[in-house]
Amino acid sequence: MGGLGGRILVGVDFSPAARRALHQARSLVRGQGGRLFLLHVIDGTAIGEIARLANLPEGDLRERLGHERRTRIEALLADLDDGAGDPPTQVLVAWGRPFEEIVRKAEDLSVDLIVLGTSGQSADIERALFGSTAEKVLRSSSRPVLCVPAD
């Protein structure tokens, strides 16, 4: 596939589809002078309760989770390294509803393309009731979206 260059935002939820989406995005920008933004969104709706149960200040728990997710993304990048050279990449972690944060970050960063896996980690019942994150991003983003299946 030919290169695209530009600025690409990749949603990373650690699913097989997200892994393939990241691989696809890297191939689009490699050697084209493009830049990747890898975004993981943590849904923090229950963070206060989790912090209370863990007997941790909420800020400490947020910091720990953010660090853990960045470390996982960096490990994923290292695992995908094929020796062909990585494009410039920035790892981002955000808090909120995944589809809203993906759309917001895409606008804030003025990306040219959003790349998402089509089979994330949400439960089947959630997808049946509310639709997938990729579907919601497709409906609400003014940016082009490339959906990559898990297999």
HUJONOR-V704384 format. One record per residue. N is the residue number from 1. PHI is phi in whole degrees, 0 to 359 (* if undefined). Layout:
# HUJONOR-V704384
n=N phi=PHI
n=N phi=PHI
This chain:
# HUJONOR-V704384
n=1 phi=*
n=2 phi=290
n=3 phi=280
n=4 phi=247
n=5 phi=71
n=6 phi=74
n=7 phi=247
n=8 phi=236
n=9 phi=260
n=10 phi=244
n=11 phi=281
n=12 phi=240
n=13 phi=241
n=14 phi=72
n=15 phi=278
n=16 phi=302
n=17 phi=294
n=18 phi=293
n=19 phi=298
n=20 phi=294
n=21 phi=297
n=22 phi=297
n=23 phi=301
n=24 phi=296
n=25 phi=297
n=26 phi=298
n=27 phi=291
n=28 phi=288
n=29 phi=259
n=30 phi=303
n=31 phi=75
n=32 phi=250
n=33 phi=78
n=34 phi=275
n=35 phi=222
n=36 phi=253
n=37 phi=240
n=38 phi=259
n=39 phi=244
n=40 phi=247
n=41 phi=248
n=42 phi=260
n=43 phi=283
n=44 phi=263
n=45 phi=298
n=46 phi=250
n=47 phi=298
n=48 phi=298
n=49 phi=292
n=50 phi=296
n=51 phi=299
n=52 phi=297
n=53 phi=295
n=54 phi=276
n=55 phi=57
n=56 phi=233
n=57 phi=297
n=58 phi=304
n=59 phi=299
n=60 phi=295
n=61 phi=296
n=62 phi=301
n=63 phi=297
n=64 phi=298
n=65 phi=296
n=66 phi=300
n=67 phi=297
n=68 phi=299
n=69 phi=291
n=70 phi=299
n=71 phi=298
n=72 phi=295
n=73 phi=294
n=74 phi=297
n=75 phi=294
n=76 phi=298
n=77 phi=299
n=78 phi=297
n=79 phi=293
n=80 phi=276
n=81 phi=301
n=82 phi=250
n=83 phi=81
n=84 phi=273
n=85 phi=92
n=86 phi=269
n=87 phi=288
n=88 phi=305
n=89 phi=224
n=90 phi=240
n=91 phi=265
n=92 phi=234
n=93 phi=234
n=94 phi=232
n=95 phi=243
n=96 phi=144
n=97 phi=280
n=98 phi=309
n=99 phi=294
n=100 phi=293
n=101 phi=291
n=102 phi=298
n=103 phi=296
n=104 phi=296
n=105 phi=296
n=106 phi=300
n=107 phi=290
n=108 phi=302
n=109 phi=269
n=110 phi=52
n=111 phi=285
n=112 phi=268
n=113 phi=202
n=114 phi=250
n=115 phi=241
n=116 phi=225
n=117 phi=282
n=118 phi=265
n=119 phi=232
n=120 phi=280
n=121 phi=259
n=122 phi=287
n=123 phi=292
n=124 phi=301
n=125 phi=294
n=126 phi=297
n=127 phi=297
n=128 phi=296
n=129 phi=276
n=130 phi=240
n=131 phi=87
n=132 phi=283
n=133 phi=301
n=134 phi=301
n=135 phi=296
n=136 phi=293
n=137 phi=295
n=138 phi=305
n=139 phi=287
n=140 phi=248
n=141 phi=269
n=142 phi=271
n=143 phi=269
n=144 phi=297
n=145 phi=233
n=146 phi=252
n=147 phi=258
n=148 phi=244
n=149 phi=286
n=150 phi=294
n=151 phi=217
